Amino acid sequence: MNDRRLRQSLGMSPLAICALAALAAPRVIAHDLGPVSPALNSVLVWVPLVVWLVVVLWRRVPNAFVTLLAVGVVYGVLLAVTHQILWAEAFDGAAPSLGGNLAESFSPTVEAVVLRGFSVVSSLVTGALVGVVTGIVGWLLARFVPALRPLQHTRSRDAG
């Protein structure tokens, strides 16, 4: 899908989608580098999501759900990358290990690949789920608040 079609279907440029997703990155960094106060954590969690909703609804995109899902997926990628970069700091240099029946079943390298792989998958799923939930809220608001409904773009046959 080219940039123009993507922009039409999402109602925003890919760069704008990435910028919205990046608003949630400070919370990931704060989480990995150490505990923050509950008040700051709440700000880092909720403010980006509110901004996502406000921007998407203000822009009156064609489908708030799809646009916010895209933001969430990009957020998941940022989450995965950030966790991988800050892996050692997040665990104070002591890498996590498998426990239970799997303890010491694999070489340290294989164990690291498995744990980091699960971390990546978990981050991608988390980002997508955040996008889904936020997208449902956005879709409901756009559906039931007339001022937030998407603009109807009419295309003339001559433009086609």
CORFEN-V65168 format. One record per backbone hydrogen bond with DSSP energy under -1.0 kcal/mol. CO is the residue of the C=O (numbers start at 1). NH is the residue of the N-H. If there is no record, write none. Layout:
BEGIN
{{CO/NH} {CO/NH}}
END
This chain:
BEGIN
{{2/6} {3/7} {4/8} {5/9} {6/10} {7/11} {13/17} {14/18} {15/19} {16/20} {17/21} {18/22} {21/24} {22/25} {25/29} {26/30} {27/31} {28/32} {29/33} {30/34} {37/41} {38/42} {39/43} {40/44} {41/45} {42/46} {43/47} {46/50} {47/51} {48/52} {49/53} {50/54} {51/55} {52/56} {53/57} {54/58} {55/59} {56/61} {60/151} {63/67} {64/68} {65/69} {66/70} {67/71} {68/72} {69/73} {70/74} {71/75} {72/76} {73/77} {74/78} {75/79} {76/80} {77/81} {78/82} {79/83} {80/84} {81/85} {82/86} {86/90} {87/91} {88/93} {89/92} {91/94} {99/102} {100/103} {102/105} {107/111} {108/112} {109/113} {110/114} {111/115} {112/116} {113/117} {114/118} {115/119} {116/120} {117/121} {118/122} {119/123} {120/124} {121/125} {122/126} {123/127} {124/128} {125/129} {126/130} {127/131} {128/132} {129/133} {130/134} {131/135} {132/136} {133/137} {134/138} {135/139} {136/140} {137/141} {138/142} {139/143} {140/144} {141/145} {145/148} {146/149}}
END
